[in-house]
Amino acid sequence: MMKPKHLLFWIALLTAMDMSGSPMDQDEPAYKIVNQDSICQIFVYSPAANQGLHLAYLTDDDRWIDVGQLCTSDFGPWGSEKKMYRPFVTKANDGTWRALWSVNNSSPQFAVAYSEDLVTWRPQDYPIVKEKGIKDVVAYQMDDDSFNIYLQTAEGKRYVHADKDFRTFLEDSIEAVADDILWQRDTVTINGKVLEGNAFNIPAIHLDYIRAWHKALADDNKENGRPLPHTEAELQAYLKEKHVKLAAGNEITAQLQIQTHKSHRISDRLIGIFFEDISRAADGGLCAELLQNGDFEYHGERKGWKATTAWQGLETVSAISVENGVSKNNPHYAILTDNPIYNIGWEGIHIKHATYDVSLFARCMDGKKKQLTIALVDAENNIVAKTKVKIQGDQWNEYKSQLVVSDKYKDEPGKAIRFAVIPKGKERMAVDMLSLMPRDTYKGHGLRKDLAEVIADLHPRFVRFPGGCMLHGQGLENIYHWKESVGPQKDRKPAFNIWNYHQTRKLGFFEYFQWCEDMGAEPLPVLAAGVPCQNSQPNAKGICGQQGGIPMADMPQYVQDVLDLVEWANGDPATSEWAKMRAEAGHPAPFNLKMVGIGNEDLISTDFKQRYLMICKALKEKHPEIEVIGTVGPFHYPSSDYIEGWKIAKEHRQWIDAVDEHYYEQPGWFINHQDYYDNYDRKAPKVYLGEYAANGNNELDRALAEGIHLCNIERNGDVVEMTSYAPLLCKDGYHNWNPDMIYFDNSENIRLTESYKIQKMFGQHAGDTYIASELNLPAALKRYVGTSVVKDSKTGKTWLKVVNALPRVLKLNLNGLGNKTVEIQPRSSQVIEL
């Protein structure tokens, strides 16, 4: 598709050249023409392992000048990996390019990349071979246009055959016989440093294009980094740079002509929410459960975590066992005698005058019955509330009771409350799946009421869940499988998540769907596309990233799991076992699922594409009524994943109805890209902007930039059908990401950010028709003002939303839909009903 930035780079290219193809920028050294056909020399190399692939050119005075970075390694987890060792680049017979490099000494993988122009690179692939410790890798094209790839490993030399497109790789079963000369590279000196790489002759116009691309990208990044003007002095300095004069004063007057004759239909579900279990959003957050590790299943995710985490009294007087557990998915339980144990909750249990529901599974191990006192106690072990439970029999049974905190209890900030289990007698007994829940939850369905209410106030039209990076998980074994999150709690499978903490799955797919229904929002469940997160840690074999994806032999069952989700959500309990499970959980009526997401900001690799299309095709063919929403990677244009993801979506429009775009950028990027969706192909799949936020230290700047972006998205609401800010929730002290929309703690302290206020403004004043308007301000000022007029055909109401990021009062004279004058305060937003 033609994007605004494609136009920018081509304009920059034409501007950078005269008619003969020579660079016009006199500040840059001229390149050396090596023959009469206007051929020049380039050198492709890596300055250091963490600096990616670079390109330099030879000047008239025989110096090598670095142009910039072509691409970086995307292999493995952030921080410890993403390295590029001894890259080798070759030009194919058809003029396209191939790059290969070593990734580390511990993985049986190497990296390959493909490009048509040395500027845009296809997402990388990481072929898996038999030996670890690949020290060097080179490739040579054969007469049939395929490639022979030679590897040097710690144990010897290997040979891999690749097709001409660098998509399939077949390793020979025996060691390669190859001379060391195969691995030799060219050497040049750049800035006094001798570097290895590959030298090529290319047409001068190609080098002009590459240089112009990098210059345009640098210019764009410079503008993206421009800060918003906070003061009059900063505004005047900016306007002077743009050659715009502004009269003195503290306000700006402008006309807004509302063009009622120019309107178009837009999506009526533009504003939604994205919930991911990040920064303790679920357990200890939106899930109202007050006990931590009530299932004794903490283990292995984080240093120091174990089955007794958050419990006191278990280390010396009791034991943890897995023999004859309550469930195969929850095998750990505690063995008690006569000593009490205590759960500290989430660094303390916050309670008030209210009723709390208690539940646990228990069985007697010595004798036939045993009595427990369940209590809430303070730091001095004074009982705040208590109940007694009689355990009978040697089989697991569930027991329920209530704790009533009377008005005699005085709630004090920071007061430590613990949950106590006090057994009577020395007979052994087993306890598991302990729970303490407030009786008063959102709609009675187990969600923390105050958090759920402020989220509902956003008026979200949909909820995307359960992630996010935790969806495709930390390696193949950690992919989120929806079936493990439904059914009785004791049978749900807890797991660690990629954000390095435990998930009980008490907030599972049933609860997510129920939450959507309670808010009047459409459910948007998202399922992994058959691959884990590309940033995954190495598995036992040392294989990082997507780890080759779910084995193809197992993919038919995974695809069936996707299809079963639709049955579970929409099927008839009388004819569908999955729908029957939904009914048994308390919801016999269908959830009316209309859309399913496949994938989450994945590396659009060959492994991904094969599995992704397999899932999308099966889902669309089995359920044509379901909107299938794909993915285009973690970044906006010109990311390689974005380009490849959109290419796949357009080629397979029959299976993919929309794609999920993600980007987190500084406020200046949003200000500088207000035309971002203007030139999208209206016949291509629709856009779901599933994750976005402005970053930086100034909260108001971030919100104003996001508000202006949403004004432009409403204008493009015919192609952008949904948006959701991310992340939604963050618990104080558990920051995995920053910034977030809503911050909270264990008590009822909730901080709603400026970004929340912007989302609420757009969510509560949404329409299904966009009415064009024209603001008569100079472009230099207009870029800091967002305006959007929408009408809701259901209510007949029309709203004007204005976001004023200028440090002056904006006085707007409205014409065309009622004549009035409104004033928007400096650096603020406002809704006007017309």
C-alpha positions in Angstrom: 0.0 0.0 0.0 1.2 3.5 -0.6 1.9 5.1 2.7 2.7 8.8 3.6 6.3 7.8 4.4 6.7 6.2 1.0 5.9 9.5 -0.5 8.3 11.3 1.9 11.2 9.1 1.0 10.6 9.4 -2.7 10.4 13.2 -2.4 13.6 13.2 -0.5 15.2 11.0 -3.1 14.3 13.3 -6.0 15.3 16.4 -3.9 18.7 14.8 -3.2 19.6 14.3 -6.8 20.0 16.5 -9.9 19.2 15.2 -13.4 22.4 13.3 -13.7 21.9 11.3 -10.5 24.7 13.1 -8.5 24.1 14.2 -4.9 23.0 17.8 -4.4 23.9 18.0 -0.8 27.3 19.7 -0.8 28.0 18.9 2.8 28.4 15.2 2.1 31.5 13.9 0.3 31.0 12.9 -3.3 31.1 9.2 -4.1 33.7 7.8 -6.6 32.5 6.7 -10.0 34.5 3.7 -10.9 33.6 3.3 -14.6 31.7 5.1 -17.4 28.4 3.4 -16.5 28.1 5.5 -13.3 29.0 2.7 -11.0 30.2 3.4 -7.5 31.5 1.2 -4.6 29.8 0.3 -1.4 30.9 -1.8 1.6 28.4 -3.7 3.8 29.7 -4.5 7.3 29.0 -4.4 11.1 31.0 -2.0 13.2 30.2 -4.0 16.4 28.0 -7.0 17.4 25.3 -4.7 18.8 25.3 -2.1 16.0 23.7 -4.1 13.2 24.5 -4.1 9.5 25.9 -0.8 8.1 26.7 0.5 4.6 29.6 2.8 3.6 30.6 4.2 0.2 33.9 5.1 -1.4 34.5 8.9 -2.0 36.5 10.7 -4.7 39.4 11.0 -2.3 39.3 7.2 -1.6 37.8 7.4 1.9 35.0 5.2 3.1 32.0 7.1 4.6 29.4 5.4 6.7 25.8 6.1 5.5 24.0 4.4 8.4 22.4 1.2 9.7 20.6 -1.1 7.3 19.1 -3.5 9.8 19.8 -5.0 13.2 19.6 -8.6 14.5 16.2 -9.5 16.0 17.4 -12.8 17.4 16.6 -14.0 20.9 15.7 -12.1 24.1 16.3 -8.4 24.6 19.5 -7.4 26.4 21.5 -10.7 26.3 21.0 -11.3 22.6 20.1 -9.3 19.5 23.7 -9.6 18.3 25.2 -9.8 14.8 28.6 -11.6 14.5 30.6 -11.7 11.2 27.8 -10.8 8.8 28.2 -12.0 5.2 26.2 -10.3 2.4 25.9 -11.4 -1.2 24.0 -10.0 -4.2 21.8 -12.6 -6.0 21.6 -13.1 -9.7 18.3 -11.3 -9.8 19.7 -8.2 -8.1 18.3 -8.9 -4.7 20.4 -9.3 -1.6 21.0 -12.0 1.1 22.6 -11.4 4.5 23.7 -14.1 7.0 25.4 -13.9 10.4 26.2 -15.8 13.5 24.0 -15.1 16.6 25.9 -16.6 19.6 27.9 -19.6 20.8 25.0 -21.4 22.6 22.2 -21.8 20.0 22.1 -24.2 17.1 20.9 -21.4 14.9 22.1 -18.7 12.5 20.4 -15.7 11.0 19.3 -15.0 7.5 17.8 -11.9 5.9 16.5 -10.9 2.4 16.3 -7.4 0.8 15.4 -6.1 -2.7 17.2 -2.8 -2.2 19.4 -2.9 0.9 16.9 -0.5 2.5 13.8 -2.6 3.3 14.6 -6.0 4.7 12.2 -8.9 5.1 11.8 -10.2 8.7 14.6 -12.5 9.6 14.6 -16.3 9.8 16.8 -18.4 12.2 17.3 -21.9 10.7 17.9 -24.6 13.3 20.8 -27.0 12.7 22.4 -29.9 14.5 25.4 -28.2 16.2 25.7 -25.2 18.5 28.5 -22.7 18.4 28.2 -21.4 14.9 31.2 -19.2 14.5 30.9 -18.1 10.8 28.4 -18.5 8.0 28.6 -17.7 4.3 26.4 -18.3 1.2 27.1 -18.7 -2.5 24.5 -18.9 -5.3 24.4 -21.8 -7.6 23.5 -22.1 -11.3 19.9 -23.0 -10.5 19.6 -19.8 -8.3 19.5 -21.8 -5.0 22.2 -21.2 -2.4 24.9 -23.3 -0.7 25.4 -22.1 2.9 28.6 -23.1 4.7 28.9 -23.0 8.5 31.9 -23.2 10.8 30.9 -24.6 14.2 32.9 -25.4 17.3 33.0 -29.0 16.1 33.7 -28.6 12.4 32.1 -27.5 9.1 28.5 -27.9 8.1 26.6 -27.5 4.8 23.0 -26.2 4.4 21.1 -25.9 1.1 18.7 -22.9 0.7 16.1 -22.1 -1.9 16.6 -18.9 -3.9 14.1 -17.0 -1.7 15.9 -17.9 1.5 12.7 -19.5 2.9 13.6 -23.2 3.3 16.8 -24.6 4.6 18.0 -28.3 4.4 21.1 -29.3 6.4 23.3 -32.1 5.0 23.7 -35.1 7.3 27.5 -35.2 6.9 30.3 -32.7 7.7 31.1 -30.3 4.8 34.3 -30.4 2.9 35.2 -26.7 2.3 38.4 -24.7 2.1 38.8 -21.8 4.6 39.0 -19.4 1.7 35.2 -19.6 1.5 34.8 -17.6 4.7 37.2 -14.8 3.7 35.8 -11.3 3.5 36.9 -7.9 2.1 38.6 -5.4 4.4 38.5 -1.6 4.4 39.4 1.1 6.8 36.6 3.4 8.2 37.5 6.2 10.6 40.9 4.6 11.1 39.5 1.2 12.0 40.1 -1.9 9.8 36.8 -3.7 9.3 35.7 -6.9 7.5 32.7 -7.0 5.3 31.6 -7.3 1.7 32.3 -4.8 -1.1 30.1 -4.3 -4.2 29.8 -2.1 -7.2 26.3 -0.7 -7.6 24.7 2.0 -9.9 25.2 5.5 -8.5 21.4 6.1 -8.6 21.0 3.2 -6.2 23.4 4.7 -3.7 21.6 8.1 -4.1 18.4 6.3 -3.2 20.0 4.7 -0.1 21.5 8.0 1.0 18.3 9.9 0.5 16.3 7.3 2.4 18.7 7.7 5.4 18.6 11.5 5.2 14.8 11.5 5.0 14.6 9.1 7.9 17.0 11.2 10.0 15.0 14.4 9.2 11.8 12.6 10.2 13.2 11.4 13.4 14.4 14.9 14.2 10.9 16.3 13.8 9.5 13.4 15.8 11.8 14.4 18.7 10.5 18.0 18.7 9.0 18.8 22.1 5.6 20.3 22.5 5.7 24.0 23.3 5.0 24.5 27.0 5.5 28.3 27.3 5.0 31.4 25.2 8.8 31.7 24.7 9.0 28.1 23.4 6.0 28.8 21.1 7.6 31.9 19.7 10.9 30.2 19.1 9.2 27.4 17.2 7.2 29.9 15.1 10.3 31.9 14.3 11.9 28.7 13.0 8.8 28.1 10.8 8.7 31.8 9.7 5.3 32.4 11.2 4.4 35.6 13.1 1.9 35.5 16.0 0.4 38.6 17.6 1.2 39.2 21.2 -1.4 38.1 23.8 -2.6 35.1 25.6 -5.1 33.7 23.1 -5.4 32.6 19.5 -8.6 33.2 17.6 -9.5 30.9 14.7 -12.5 29.9 12.6 -13.7 26.3 12.5 -15.9 25.8 9.5 -18.0 22.7 10.0 -18.8 21.2 6.6 -22.1 19.4 7.2 -22.3 18.5 3.5 -19.1 16.5 3.8 -19.5 13.4 6.0 -18.8 9.7 5.9 -19.6 6.6 8.0 -17.0 5.6 10.5 -16.7 2.6 12.9 -19.0 2.7 15.9 -16.5 0.7 18.0 -13.4 2.9 17.8 -12.6 3.1 21.5 -12.0 -0.1 23.4 -9.6 -1.5 25.9 -6.8 -4.0 25.9 -6.3 -6.0 29.0 -3.0 -7.9 29.5 -1.8 -9.5 32.7 1.2 -7.2 33.0 2.3 -5.2 36.0 0.0 -7.4 38.3 -3.1 -6.4 36.3 -4.9 -9.7 37.0 -3.9 -11.6 40.2 -3.5 -8.9 42.9 -5.3 -6.5 40.6 -8.5 -6.7 38.7 -9.2 -10.2 40.1 -10.7 -9.6 43.5 -8.9 -12.5 45.1 -7.1 -11.3 48.3 -4.8 -14.3 48.9 -1.5 -14.8 47.1 -0.4 -18.3 46.1 -3.5 -19.8 47.6 -2.9 -22.8 45.3 0.7 -23.4 46.5 1.7 -23.5 42.8 4.4 -20.8 42.8 7.6 -22.3 41.5 10.4 -21.7 39.1 9.4 -18.4 37.5 11.4 -16.0 39.7 14.4 -16.4 42.0 13.3 -17.3 45.5 9.7 -18.2 44.5 8.4 -21.6 45.7 5.2 -23.3 46.9 5.3 -21.5 50.3 5.7 -18.0 48.9 3.3 -15.5 50.6 2.7 -18.1 53.4 4.0 -18.0 57.0 4.3 -21.0 59.2 4.8 -23.6 56.5 8.6 -23.5 56.4 9.2 -25.5 59.6 6.0 -26.9 61.0 4.3 -28.2 57.8 5.1 -29.6 54.5 4.2 -29.3 50.8 3.3 -32.5 49.0 2.2 -33.4 45.4 1.0 -36.9 46.1 -2.7 -37.4 45.5 -3.2 -33.7 44.8 -6.6 -32.0 44.2 -6.0 -31.9 40.5 -3.3 -32.8 38.0 -3.1 -29.2 37.1 -2.8 -28.1 40.7 -0.8 -30.9 42.4 0.8 -28.9 45.3 -0.9 -28.7 48.7 0.0 -28.0 52.3 -0.1 -30.6 55.1 -1.2 -29.2 58.5 -1.2 -30.6 62.0 -1.9 -28.2 65.0 0.2 -25.2 63.9 -1.5 -22.2 62.3 -0.4 -20.9 58.9 -0.8 -17.4 57.6 -1.2 -15.8 54.1 0.0 -12.2 53.8 -1.9 -11.6 50.6 -0.3 -9.0 48.3 2.1 -7.5 50.9 -0.8 -7.2 53.2 -4.6 -7.7 53.0 -6.7 -4.6 52.8 -10.2 -5.1 54.4 -13.1 -2.9 55.4 -16.5 -3.4 57.1 -17.9 -6.0 54.8 -18.6 -9.7 54.2 -15.9 -11.9 52.6 -16.3 -15.3 51.1 -13.9 -18.1 52.1 -13.3 -21.3 50.2 -10.8 -24.1 50.3 -10.3 -27.8 49.3 -9.3 -30.1 52.2 -9.1 -33.8 53.2 -8.2 -35.6 56.3 -5.1 -37.7 56.3 -5.3 -39.1 59.9 -8.7 -39.9 61.1 -12.0 -38.9 59.6 -12.6 -35.3 60.7 -10.8 -32.2 61.8 -11.8 -28.7 62.7 -10.3 -25.5 61.3 -10.7 -21.9 62.4 -10.4 -19.5 59.5 -9.7 -16.0 60.6 -8.4 -12.5 59.7 -5.9 -11.4 62.2 -3.8 -8.2 62.8 -0.1 -7.9 63.4 -0.6 -8.9 67.1 -2.7 -11.9 66.1 -5.9 -10.3 67.4 -8.8 -11.8 65.6 -10.7 -9.3 63.4 -13.1 -11.9 62.0 -13.4 -15.7 62.2 -15.4 -18.7 61.1 -15.1 -22.5 61.8 -15.0 -25.2 59.2 -15.4 -29.0 59.9 -13.4 -31.1 57.5 -14.7 -34.7 57.0 -13.4 -37.7 55.1 -10.1 -38.6 53.4 -11.2 -37.4 49.9 -10.8 -33.9 48.6 -13.9 -31.7 49.1 -14.6 -28.0 48.8 -15.6 -26.1 51.8 -17.1 -22.6 51.9 -17.9 -20.1 54.6 -17.9 -16.3 55.3 -15.9 -13.9 57.3 -17.8 -10.8 58.5 -15.8 -7.8 59.4 -17.9 -5.8 61.8 -18.1 -2.0 62.3 -15.9 -2.5 65.4 -12.9 -2.9 63.1 -11.0 0.3 62.6 -9.4 0.5 59.1 -6.0 2.1 59.4 -3.7 2.8 56.4 -0.9 0.4 56.3 -2.4 -1.9 58.9 -1.1 -5.4 58.4 -3.9 -8.0 58.1 -3.2 -11.7 57.6 -5.4 -14.6 56.6 -5.1 -17.4 59.2 -5.8 -21.1 59.0 -5.8 -22.5 62.6 -6.2 -26.3 62.9 -7.4 -28.1 66.0 -5.6 -31.3 67.1 -2.5 -33.0 65.9 -4.0 -35.1 63.1 -2.7 -34.4 59.7 -4.8 -32.8 57.0 -4.3 -31.5 53.5 -5.5 -28.0 52.3 -5.3 -26.4 48.9 -7.0 -23.8 46.7 -7.6 -21.4 49.5 -9.5 -18.2 48.6 -10.6 -15.0 50.2 -12.9 -12.8 48.1 -15.0 -9.7 49.0 -18.7 -10.5 48.6 -19.1 -7.1 46.8 -17.5 -7.5 43.4 -18.2 -5.9 40.0 -21.6 -7.2 38.9 -21.1 -10.0 41.4 -18.6 -11.7 39.1 -15.4 -11.7 41.0 -13.7 -8.5 39.7 -12.4 -5.7 42.0 -15.3 -3.3 42.0 -13.6 0.0 42.1 -11.1 -0.9 39.3 -13.8 -2.4 37.1 -16.0 0.7 37.5 -13.4 3.2 36.4 -12.7 0.9 33.4 -16.4 0.7 32.6 -16.6 4.5 32.7 -14.4 4.6 29.6 -17.5 3.1 27.7 -15.3 0.6 25.9 -16.9 -0.9 22.8 -14.7 -4.0 23.0 -12.1 -5.7 25.2 -9.0 -7.4 23.8 -7.7 -10.1 26.0 -5.6 -11.9 27.5 -2.5 -10.3 25.9 -0.1 -9.1 24.7 3.3 -10.7 25.0 2.0 -13.0 27.8 -0.3 -14.5 25.1 2.4 -16.0 22.9 4.5 -16.6 26.0 8.1 -17.2 27.0 8.9 -20.1 24.7 6.7 -22.9 23.2 5.9 -24.4 26.6 4.5 -21.0 27.8 2.0 -20.2 25.0 -1.3 -19.3 26.5 -3.9 -22.0 25.8 -7.4 -20.8 26.4 -8.7 -24.3 27.4 -6.4 -24.2 30.4 -8.2 -21.1 31.8 -11.8 -22.4 31.8 -13.7 -25.0 33.9 -13.5 -25.4 37.7 -10.7 -23.4 39.3 -9.0 -26.5 40.6 -8.7 -27.9 37.1 -7.3 -24.7 35.5 -3.6 -24.8 34.8 -1.6 -22.0 36.5 1.6 -20.8 34.8 4.3 -18.2 34.9 4.1 -15.4 32.4 6.6 -13.6 30.3 6.5 -10.7 32.7 8.1 -13.0 35.4 5.3 -13.7 37.8 2.6 -16.3 38.4 -0.9 -16.6 36.9 -3.5 -18.6 38.8 -5.9 -18.3 35.8 -8.6 -17.3 38.3 -9.3 -14.6 35.7 -9.8 -16.9 32.7 -11.6 -16.8 29.5 -15.0 -17.3 31.1 -14.4 -14.3 33.4 -13.1 -12.2 30.5 -16.2 -13.0 28.4 -18.5 -12.3 31.4 -16.7 -9.0 32.0 -17.3 -7.9 28.4 -21.0 -8.8 28.8 -21.2 -6.8 32.1 -19.8 -3.7 30.4 -21.8 -4.1 27.1 -18.5 -4.5 25.2 -17.6 -7.0 22.4 -15.2 -9.7 23.4 -12.0 -9.9 21.3 -10.1 -12.9 22.4 -6.6 -13.2 20.9 -4.8 -16.5 20.4 -1.2 -17.2 19.6 -0.3 -17.8 15.9 1.5 -21.1 16.6 4.7 -19.4 17.7 5.9 -18.0 21.0 7.3 -14.5 21.5 10.3 -13.8 19.3 12.1 -12.5 22.4 11.9 -15.9 24.3 14.7 -17.2 26.3 16.5 -20.3 25.0 15.0 -23.7 25.7 16.9 -26.8 26.8 18.4 -27.1 23.3 19.5 -23.5 23.3 16.9 -22.5 20.7 15.8 -18.9 21.2 12.9 -16.8 20.0 10.1 -18.5 18.1 11.9 -21.8 18.6 10.7 -23.1 15.3 7.1 -22.7 16.2 4.7 -25.5 17.3 5.7 -28.6 15.4 3.7 -28.9 12.3 2.6 -32.4 13.3 0.9 -30.8 16.4 -0.7 -27.8 14.5 -3.9 -29.6 13.5 -4.8 -30.0 17.2 -3.8 -26.4 17.9 -6.1 -25.3 15.0 -8.9 -27.3 16.4 -8.4 -25.6 19.8 -9.0 -22.3 18.0 -12.2 -23.6 16.4 -13.3 -25.0 19.7 -13.2 -21.5 21.2 -15.9 -20.4 18.8 -18.0 -23.4 19.8 -17.4 -22.7 23.5 -18.5 -19.1 23.1 -21.3 -19.4 20.7 -22.4 -23.1 20.5 -25.5 -24.9 21.6 -25.0 -26.8 24.9 -27.4 -29.5 23.7 -25.1 -30.4 20.8 -21.6 -29.1 21.7 -19.4 -30.4 24.5 -17.6 -27.0 24.7 -20.8 -25.1 24.8 -22.0 -27.5 27.5 -18.9 -26.5 29.6 -19.9 -22.8 29.2 -23.4 -23.6 30.3 -22.2 -25.6 33.3 -20.1 -22.6 34.3 -23.4 -20.6 34.6 -23.9 -19.1 31.1 -26.2 -21.3 29.0 -26.8 -18.4 26.5 -24.1 -17.9 23.8 -21.6 -15.1 24.3 -22.2 -13.9 20.8 -18.5 -13.9 19.8 -18.0 -12.0 16.6 -14.2 -11.6 16.2 -11.0 -13.4 17.0 -7.4 -12.2 16.9 -4.6 -14.4 15.7 -1.1 -13.5 16.8 0.4 -10.6 18.7 3.1 -8.3 17.3 5.0 -11.3 16.1 8.2 -11.5 14.1 6.7 -12.2 10.6 9.1 -15.1 10.0 8.6 -18.0 7.7 7.8 -20.2 10.7 5.1 -17.7 11.7 3.6 -17.2 8.3 3.1 -21.0 7.7 1.3 -21.4 11.0 -0.6 -18.1 10.9 -2.1 -18.7 7.5 -3.0 -22.3 8.5 -5.0 -20.9 11.5 -6.6 -18.0 9.7 -7.7 -20.2 6.7 -9.3 -22.9 9.0 -11.0 -20.3 11.2 -12.5 -18.3 8.3 -13.6 -21.4 6.4 -15.2 -23.0 9.4 -16.7 -19.8 10.7 -17.1 -17.2 8.0 -19.2 -15.1 10.3 -16.2 -14.5 12.6 -14.0 -11.4 11.8 -10.4 -12.7 11.8 -7.9 -10.0 13.0 -4.2 -10.7 12.1 -1.0 -8.9 13.1 1.7 -6.8 11.5 4.4 -6.9 14.1 5.3 -4.6 17.0 6.2 -1.4 15.1 4.7 1.0 12.5 6.0 1.7 9.0 8.8 1.2 7.9 9.3 -1.8 10.2 10.0 -5.0 8.2 7.4 -6.9 10.2 4.8 -4.2 9.4 5.6 -4.3 5.7 5.6 -8.1 5.5 2.5 -8.4 7.7 0.5 -6.1 5.5 1.8 -7.9 2.4 0.4 -11.2 3.7 -2.9 -9.6 4.8 -3.5 -8.1 1.4 -2.6 -11.3 -0.4 -4.9 -13.3 1.8 -7.8 -11.0 2.2 -10.2 -13.9 1.9 -9.0 -15.1 5.4 -7.8 -11.9 7.1 -10.4 -9.2 7.7 -8.2 -6.8 9.7 -4.8 -6.4 11.2 -3.5 -5.4 14.6 -1.0 -2.5 14.5 1.1 -1.5 17.5 3.3 1.4 18.2 4.7 3.3 21.2 6.3 6.6 20.3 7.3 10.0 21.7 4.6 12.8 21.6 6.3 14.4 18.6 5.8 11.4 16.5 2.0 11.6 16.9 2.1 15.4 16.1 4.3 14.7 13.1 2.2 11.9 11.6 -1.3 13.3 11.6 -1.7 12.0 8.0 -0.7 8.5 9.0 -3.9 6.8 7.9 -5.0 9.3 5.3 -3.5 7.3 2.4 -4.4 3.8 3.5 -6.0 1.6 0.9 -9.7 1.6 1.7 -10.1 -1.8 0.0 -7.5 -3.5 2.1 -8.2 -5.2 5.4 -9.2 -2.9 8.1 -6.9 -1.6 10.9 -7.2 -2.4 14.6 -4.8 -0.2 16.5 -4.4 -2.6 19.3 -1.6 -1.1 21.3 -0.4 2.5 21.3 0.7 5.2 23.7 2.9 8.3 23.7 5.9 7.9 25.9 8.2 10.4 27.7 8.3 12.1 31.1 5.5 14.6 30.7 2.1 13.0 31.3 0.1 15.9 29.9 2.2 16.0 26.7 1.6 12.3 26.2 -2.2 12.7 26.6 -2.4 15.8 24.3 -0.5 14.0 21.6 -2.8 10.9 22.0 -5.8 13.1 21.8 -4.7 14.8 18.6 -4.0 11.3 17.2 -7.5 10.1 18.1 -9.0 13.2 16.3 -7.1 12.1 13.1 -8.2 8.5 13.7 -11.8 9.5 13.9 -11.3 11.2 10.5 -10.0 7.8 9.2 -12.6 5.8 11.1 -13.7 4.2 7.8 -10.4 2.2 7.7 -9.4 2.2 11.4 -12.2 0.3 13.1 -10.9 -0.1 16.6 -8.2 1.3 18.9 -7.0 0.5 22.4 -4.5 2.3 24.6 -1.9 0.0 26.3 -1.1 -1.0 28.9 -4.4 -0.5 30.8 -3.4 -1.3 34.4 -0.3 -1.1 36.6 -0.1 -1.9 40.3 2.2 0.3 42.3 5.5 -1.4 43.0 5.1 -3.8 40.1 6.0 -1.8 37.0 6.8 -4.0 34.0 6.1 -1.1 31.7 5.7 2.7 31.8 3.6 4.6 31.2 0.2 3.0 31.9 -3.3 4.3 31.9 -4.5 3.5 35.4 -2.3 3.0 38.5 -3.6 1.4 41.7 -2.6 -0.2 45.0 -4.0 -2.8 47.4 -6.4 -0.3 49.0 -8.8 1.9 47.1 -6.2 4.3 45.8 -6.6 4.6 42.1 -4.8 7.2 40.0 -6.4 8.1 36.7 -3.8 9.6 34.3 -4.3 12.3 31.8 -4.3 9.6 29.1 -7.3 8.0 30.9 -9.2 11.3 30.7 -8.6 11.5 26.9 -9.7 7.9 26.4 -12.8 8.6 28.5 -13.6 11.8 26.5 -13.5 9.9 23.2 -15.2 6.8 24.6 -18.2 8.7 26.1 -18.6 10.9 23.0 -18.3 8.5 20.1 -20.2 8.6 16.9 -20.8 6.6 13.7 -20.6 9.5 11.3 -17.7 11.8 10.8 -18.4 15.4 9.7 -15.6 17.3 8.0 -14.3 20.6 9.3 -11.6 23.1 8.4 -9.6 25.1 10.9 -8.1 28.3 9.5 -4.8 28.4 11.3 -1.3 28.4 9.8 0.0 24.8 9.5 2.6 25.5 12.1 -0.1 26.2 14.7 -2.7 23.7 13.3 -0.4 20.8 14.0 -0.9 21.4 17.8 -4.7 21.5 17.6 -6.9 18.5 17.1 -10.5 18.8 16.1 -13.1 16.2 15.3 -16.8 16.4 14.8 -18.9 13.2 15.0 -22.5 12.3 15.1 -24.2 9.4 16.8 -27.1 8.3 14.6 -28.7 6.4 17.5 -29.0 9.4 19.8 -28.9 12.1 17.2 -26.2 13.9 19.2 -23.3 15.7 17.6 -20.1 16.5 19.4 -17.0 18.6 18.6 -13.9 17.4 20.4 -11.0 19.8 20.6 -7.5 19.1 21.8 -5.4 22.3 22.3 -1.7 21.5 22.8 -0.8 25.2 22.5 0.3 27.2 25.6 -2.4 29.8 24.7 -6.2 30.0 25.0 -7.8 28.8 21.8 -10.8 30.9 20.9 -12.8 29.1 18.2 -15.6 30.7 16.2 -17.8 27.8 15.0 -19.6 28.1 11.7 -21.8 25.6 9.8 -23.6 23.7 12.6 -24.8 26.4 14.9 -22.8 29.5 15.3 -21.1 29.9 18.6 -17.7 30.8 20.1 -15.9 28.5 22.5 -12.7 28.9 24.4 -10.3 26.0 25.0 -7.8 26.5 27.8 -4.1 26.2 27.1 -2.9 22.6 27.0 -6.3 21.0 27.5 -9.1 19.2 25.8 -12.9 19.8 25.6 -16.1 18.4 24.2 -18.8 20.7 22.9 -22.3 19.4 22.1 -23.5 21.0 18.9 
